[in-house]
Amino acid sequence: MWTPRRGFFHLRKGVKFHNVPPVNGREMVAEDVRYSYELLKNKAGYSSRTAAIKECRCLTHTRCGFHLHLPDPNFPLNHVTLLGP
């Protein structure tokens, strides 16, 4: 469920990283999403893209929760399209 300031994403089971170090083909989990957000939030070129996010939490092994600073009903669509390289 998504509200204007909070929501979550489910990770599809079976999605794996490439089979190279350091992840060696393991399955992607919610902690990977949280780690990526924490890594990018202060990095030049990405900080403006993550500015709306107040907090990213791992709710379960396959579910990430986001809490936003301000309401943004377009966040789910904008977030998945803007954080790419």
LINKAJO-V355640 format. One line per field, one symbol per residue. psi: psi as a letter, one per 30 degrees, with the letter a starting at -180 (. if undefined). burial: 1 if it has 9 or more other C-alpha atoms within 8 Angstrom, else 0. Layout:
psi = ???
burial = ???
This chain:
psi = kklffkalkkkkkfklllillffhglkkleeeeeeeeeeffgkkffeffgffkekkljeafgkkkkklelkjfgeeeeeffffl.
burial = 0000111100100000100000111011110011001001100001101100110101100111111100000000001000000
